[in-house]
Amino acid sequence: MWSIQHKAYVAASGRVIAVGPGVLRQLGTGFAEALTYVVEGDGGADRTERAAWLHD
């Protein structure tokens, strides 16, 4: 579901985040970690951060 509602971005440092309606989600410190998180999950740990400056 989140992949439809969120856009993923990769920073120059390699960090990967997903940005959605009012939230940021940390996907990983690098592409391999982010891919593992997206495919396998991480046991339900919440990686969501509220971002009031983001608009729908």
N, C-alpha and C positions, 0 to 999 in steps of 0.2 A: 504494500500500500504506500509506504513512504516514498518509494522511488518515483511514483507518479506525481506526488505532491511536493517533492523536494528536488532541488537541483544540487548536484555534487560539484565541489570545487577542490582543486589541488593547489596548495600554496607552493611557492618556490622551495620551501623547506621540505616539501613532500607531504605535509599534513593534509588530511582529507576531511572535509566537513560537508554536511548536507544542510542546505538552507531551505526552510519552508515557511509557511504562514506564521510569523511571529516567533520562530524557534530556530536554533542552530543545533545540529546533532554532530558530535565528534565521531567520525567513522574510523579514524586511525591516524597514527603518526607517520604512516607511509602507505603506499598503494597496497602492498601485500596484506598489511594488517586490516586495512579498510575492506578489502575484498573478502577476507576471512570473516570479518564481522557481518558483512552484508549476507554472505552465503550461509554461515553457520550460526550466527548470533553469538551472544556472550553470556548466556544464562539469565537473561532478564535485567542486567544492569542498565540503569537509565543514563543515557549519554546526552539527554536533551537539556539545552540551556535556553531560558527565556530571553528573548531579544526584543525589547519594546520598540527599538528603532526600526525593526522590520515591519513592512506593511504587507497585507494580503496581495 
